[in-house]
């Protein structure tokens, strides 16, 4: 029995195979105004990437995953289609799956299907800030997999892990896929992986999907596609300020910029003001002035080498047990085990 992870009981759906725990979404939404005020008052200006994923932003990101330039999703899917069995064999079983940032759970289906070929039932604990995405994905999964039970958490990863909001009864394989770890500054990524490790028992594992370091042209194209979907995704953050806080941002007056910083190992995304301008945000009773060319930093996507992953895993008390890459060796999936 894994006593480190506990779960608050929530009402079940009529099928008895889906439970939803609502956690910190309201608190996080409530901080949006404060974070916008702080970020746009800072020098240089910045906005948190977690606010990119409102309903429209999440839909735009799903579209990004289909773009030819954005290889990450296809590469990770290729690995799971080919190697899901080998990954589960390396963990041993039976297992329960915990996923940080589950989204639509599209790629996770491959692991669920493979696990259910090895064991008669499976419990899946998806964690995502979007309740809408969680419920939609969970309903599809329980419909397609008769042996699947879902305990979903609409909450922030740190809140669930630190608050002991999960309960498992056997060996855990925690999924942190889609290079989500690259969305955190290195210190915060190490903190999150350490929090996850602390919630695991010896023999439990973490399956970490991470984009690998490569040439700047490939990386920058993945974050600034020719169709302009990524630009729309980034600019939607300004649109969200307009919709929720009464902002007057003219989205046409800002340019999306993505640049690979080889020293940091990150693709950094910005919204650059095309000319001097002043924007008013009514809910904050605030005016924000921009010089021509002045940028708002919106996201950094860190890339990894095998040594980087081993180093961050070791700091979290996890040991590398296996690594799989796509055929072009652009993306890696690492299995980290808690000794």
C-alpha positions in Angstrom: 0.0 0.0 0.0 1.4 3.4 -1.0 0.7 5.5 2.1 2.5 8.6 0.8 -0.2 9.3 -1.7 -3.7 9.8 -0.4 -7.0 10.8 -2.1 -10.0 12.7 -0.9 -13.2 10.9 -1.7 -15.3 12.5 -4.4 -18.8 11.5 -5.8 -18.5 8.9 -8.5 -20.1 9.1 -11.9 -23.0 6.6 -12.7 -20.6 4.0 -14.1 -18.6 3.9 -10.9 -15.3 4.1 -12.9 -14.7 7.9 -12.8 -14.1 10.2 -9.9 -13.2 13.9 -10.2 -11.5 15.9 -7.5 -11.6 19.7 -8.0 -8.7 21.4 -6.4 -6.8 24.6 -7.1 -8.3 25.8 -10.4 -10.3 28.5 -8.7 -7.3 29.7 -6.7 -5.1 29.8 -9.8 -7.7 31.7 -11.9 -8.1 34.1 -9.0 -4.4 35.0 -9.2 -4.5 35.8 -13.0 -5.1 39.6 -12.4 -2.3 39.8 -9.8 0.2 37.9 -12.0 -0.7 40.1 -15.0 -0.2 43.3 -12.9 3.2 42.0 -11.6 4.4 40.7 -14.9 3.6 43.8 -17.0 5.1 46.0 -14.3 8.4 44.1 -14.3 11.5 44.9 -16.3 11.7 43.2 -18.7 7.9 42.4 -19.0 6.8 38.8 -18.7 3.6 36.7 -18.4 3.4 33.2 -17.0 3.0 30.5 -19.6 0.4 28.6 -17.5 -2.1 31.3 -18.6 -1.6 30.3 -22.3 -4.0 27.4 -21.7 -7.5 28.7 -21.4 -10.1 27.0 -23.5 -9.1 28.7 -26.8 -5.4 28.4 -26.0 -5.8 24.7 -25.4 -7.6 24.2 -28.7 -4.9 26.2 -30.5 -2.2 24.0 -28.9 -4.0 20.8 -30.1 -3.8 22.4 -33.6 -0.1 23.1 -33.1 0.5 19.4 -32.4 -0.7 18.7 -36.0 1.7 21.1 -37.7 4.5 19.7 -39.8 7.1 21.9 -38.0 6.0 20.7 -34.5 7.6 17.2 -34.5 7.4 16.7 -30.7 4.0 15.0 -30.5 4.6 12.8 -33.5 8.0 11.7 -32.3 6.8 10.9 -28.8 3.8 9.0 -30.3 6.2 7.0 -32.5 8.2 5.9 -29.4 5.1 4.9 -27.4 3.6 3.0 -30.4 6.8 1.0 -30.8 8.0 0.7 -27.2 5.1 0.9 -24.8 5.5 -2.9 -24.1 9.2 -2.6 -23.4 8.6 0.3 -21.1 6.0 -1.5 -19.0 8.2 -4.6 -18.9 11.0 -2.5 -17.5 8.8 -1.2 -14.8 7.2 -4.5 -13.8 3.6 -4.8 -12.8 0.8 -4.6 -12.3 0.9 -0.8 -12.3 -1.2 2.3 -11.8 -0.7 5.3 -13.9 -0.4 8.9 -12.6 -0.1 11.6 -15.2 1.0 15.2 -14.8 -0.6 17.5 -17.4 -2.8 14.8 -19.0 -4.6 17.1 -21.4 -6.6 15.0 -23.9 -4.7 11.8 -22.8 -4.2 11.0 -26.5 -0.7 9.4 -26.3 -1.5 7.9 -22.9 -4.0 5.6 -24.6 -1.1 3.7 -26.0 0.2 2.9 -22.5 -3.3 2.2 -21.2 -4.0 -0.3 -23.9 -0.7 -2.0 -23.4 -1.1 -2.2 -19.6 -4.6 -3.7 -20.0 -3.1 -6.4 -22.2 -0.9 -7.3 -19.2 -3.4 -6.9 -16.3 -7.2 -7.2 -16.0 -7.8 -3.7 -14.5 -6.0 -0.4 -14.4 -6.4 2.8 -12.3 -5.4 6.0 -14.0 -4.8 9.3 -12.1 -4.7 12.2 -14.5 -3.9 15.6 -13.2 -4.6 18.7 -15.2 -5.6 22.3 -14.5 -8.5 22.1 -17.0 -11.5 20.4 -15.6 -13.2 20.5 -19.1 -10.3 18.6 -20.7 -10.1 16.1 -17.9 -13.8 15.2 -18.0 -13.9 15.0 -21.8 -10.8 12.7 -21.9 -11.9 10.6 -19.0 -15.4 9.9 -20.5 -13.8 8.8 -23.8 -11.3 6.5 -22.0 -13.8 4.8 -19.8 -16.0 4.2 -22.8 -13.1 2.6 -24.8 -11.5 0.6 -22.0 -13.7 -1.5 -19.9 -11.1 -2.4 -17.3 -10.1 1.2 -16.7 -10.9 3.2 -13.5 -10.1 6.9 -13.4 -9.4 9.2 -10.4 -9.0 12.6 -12.0 -7.7 15.8 -10.4 -8.5 19.2 -11.7 -5.6 21.0 -10.0 -2.0 22.2 -10.1 0.7 19.5 -9.9 2.3 20.9 -6.9 -1.0 21.2 -5.0 -1.8 17.6 -5.6 1.6 16.2 -4.7 2.3 18.5 -1.7 -1.2 18.0 -0.4 -1.2 14.2 -0.6 -4.2 14.4 -2.9 -3.7 11.0 -4.6 -4.2 7.4 -3.5 -2.5 4.4 -5.1 -2.5 0.8 -4.0 0.3 -0.7 -6.0 3.3 0.1 -8.2 3.1 3.5 -9.8 4.3 4.7 -13.2 4.1 8.5 -13.2 3.9 10.1 -16.6 5.4 13.5 -17.3 5.2 13.5 -21.1 5.2 16.0 -24.0 8.3 17.7 -22.8 6.2 19.4 -20.2 9.2 19.5 -17.9 10.9 21.9 -20.4 8.2 24.5 -19.7 9.6 25.1 -16.3 12.7 27.1 -15.4 15.5 24.6 -14.4 15.2 25.2 -10.7 11.4 24.8 -10.8 11.7 21.7 -12.9 14.0 20.1 -10.4 11.7 21.1 -7.6 8.7 19.5 -9.4 10.6 16.3 -10.1 11.7 16.1 -6.5 8.2 16.6 -5.3 7.0 13.8 -7.6 9.9 11.5 -6.4 8.9 12.2 -2.8 5.4 11.0 -3.5 6.6 7.7 -4.8 7.7 4.5 -3.2 10.8 2.4 -3.9 10.3 0.6 -7.2 7.9 3.2 -8.6 8.9 4.9 -11.8 8.6 8.2 -13.7 8.3 8.2 -17.5 9.7 11.5 -18.7 9.3 12.7 -22.2 11.8 15.4 -23.2 12.7 17.2 -26.4 16.4 16.9 -27.1 18.9 19.6 -28.0 19.4 20.1 -31.7 20.1 22.7 -34.3 18.5 26.2 -33.9 16.6 26.1 -37.2 14.7 23.0 -36.4 13.8 24.2 -32.9 12.8 27.7 -33.9 10.6 26.4 -36.7 8.8 24.2 -34.2 7.9 27.3 -32.2 7.2 29.7 -35.1 5.4 27.8 -37.8 4.8 29.1 -41.3 1.0 28.9 -40.9 1.0 31.2 -37.9 -0.8 28.9 -35.4 1.9 29.2 -32.8 1.7 33.0 -33.1 -2.0 32.9 -32.6 -1.5 30.7 -29.6 0.9 33.2 -28.1 -1.2 36.2 -28.9 -4.2 34.6 -27.3 -2.6 35.4 -24.0 -3.2 39.1 -24.8 -6.7 38.3 -26.0 -7.3 36.6 -22.6 -6.3 39.7 -20.8 -8.8 41.7 -23.0 -11.6 39.2 -22.4 -11.1 38.6 -18.7 -9.6 41.9 -17.4 -10.9 44.5 -19.8 -7.6 45.0 -21.7 -7.3 47.0 -24.9 -4.4 45.0 -26.5 -4.5 45.2 -30.3 -3.2 41.8 -31.2 -2.1 43.0 -34.6 0.2 45.4 -32.9 2.4 42.6 -31.5 4.7 40.2 -33.3 5.4 36.6 -32.1 9.1 35.9 -31.8 10.8 32.6 -31.0 14.6 32.3 -30.5 16.8 29.4 -29.5 19.3 30.4 -26.8 22.0 27.7 -27.2 23.7 28.8 -23.9 20.6 28.2 -21.9 19.3 25.4 -24.1 15.9 26.9 -24.4 13.6 28.2 -27.1 12.3 31.6 -25.7 9.0 33.0 -26.9 8.1 36.7 -26.8 5.4 39.1 -27.9 7.1 42.2 -29.3 5.4 45.6 -29.7 5.6 46.7 -33.3 5.6 50.4 -32.3 5.3 52.6 -29.2 1.9 52.2 -27.6 -0.1 52.4 -24.4 -2.5 49.6 -23.3 -5.2 50.1 -20.7 -6.4 47.2 -18.5 -9.6 48.3 -16.8 -9.9 45.6 -14.1 -6.4 46.5 -12.9 -6.9 50.3 -13.3 -3.6 50.1 -15.1 -1.9 51.6 -18.1 1.0 49.7 -19.7 3.4 51.6 -21.9 5.5 49.8 -24.6 8.5 51.1 -26.5 8.8 50.1 -30.1 10.3 46.6 -30.2 9.8 46.1 -26.5 8.9 42.5 -25.7 6.9 40.5 -23.2 8.5 37.1 -22.4 5.8 34.5 -22.4 7.5 31.1 -22.4 10.8 29.2 -22.4 10.9 25.7 -23.6 14.0 23.9 -22.4 15.7 21.2 -24.3 17.7 18.3 -22.9 20.7 16.0 -23.5 20.9 12.5 -21.9 23.3 14.0 -19.3 20.9 16.7 -18.5 18.1 14.2 -17.7 20.4 12.0 -15.7 21.6 15.0 -13.7 18.1 16.2 -12.9 16.9 12.7 -12.1 19.8 12.1 -9.7 19.0 15.4 -7.9 15.4 14.1 -7.4 16.5 10.7 -6.1 15.7 8.8 -9.3 17.9 6.5 -11.4 17.8 6.2 -15.2 16.5 2.7 -16.0 16.0 3.1 -19.8 15.9 5.5 -22.7 14.0 5.4 -26.0 14.1 7.8 -28.9 12.2 8.3 -32.2 13.8 7.1 -35.4 15.2 10.6 -36.1 16.6 10.9 -32.5 14.9 14.2 -32.0 12.9 13.3 -28.9 13.6 11.1 -25.9 11.5 9.1 -23.4 13.4 8.2 -20.2 12.3 5.7 -17.5 13.5 6.9 -14.0 13.1 4.5 -11.1 13.0 5.4 -7.4 15.5 3.0 -5.8 
